[in-house]
Amino acid sequence: MNWLIENWVIVLLLGGMAAMHLFGHGHGGHKHGGKSNKQKSARDEKPDADTSAPSEDA
């Protein structure tokens, strides 16, 4: 117990690192389906009409 009182900073840092490892950095949480919304929207987007033709105003 004496060691714990003398080294509370080390214990606090180790506890914080363990918490970041378990709960931080976006690991776990609400991931439904495997792919992110950006990847889904980029894949599902349909290309716009062909814009390589010269416009009538030019």
N, C-alpha and C positions, 0 to 999 in steps of 0.2 A: 504494500500500500504506500509505503514511503517513496518507492521508486516512481509510482504513478503520480504522486504529488510533485516530485522533483522534475519529472519529464512530461508534464501535461501538454507542452507545445508539440512534442513529437507524437504523442497519442492523438492530439487534435488533427495534426497534418495527415497521419495515417488514416484516421477515420474519414477525413474529407476526401482523400484519394480513393478510398474504398467506395464512398458514396458516389463520386463522379464516375467511377468505373461501372457501378451497377445501374445508376439512374441517369447519368448525364450523357452528353454527346448524341442525343437522339436515338439511343438504343432502346428497343422495346416500344412501348407506347401504342399509338393508334395507327398501325399500318395494316390496312385492309386490302388485300389483293396482290401485294408484292411490288407493284410498280408505282412510282410517284405520279402525281397529277400532271406534272410537266411532261413526263415521258408519254403518258396516255394522250394528252392533248396534241403533242407534236406528231404522234403516230396517226391520230384520227383526223387531223386537219386535212381538208381536201385542197389541192392547189387551186388558186384563183384562175380566172380565164386567162388565156394567152395574152400577155401584155407586150410581146415583142413586135406586134404589128404597129406600123406608124399610125398616129392618131389623125383624125380628120381635120383637126385644127392646125396641123403643122404645115 
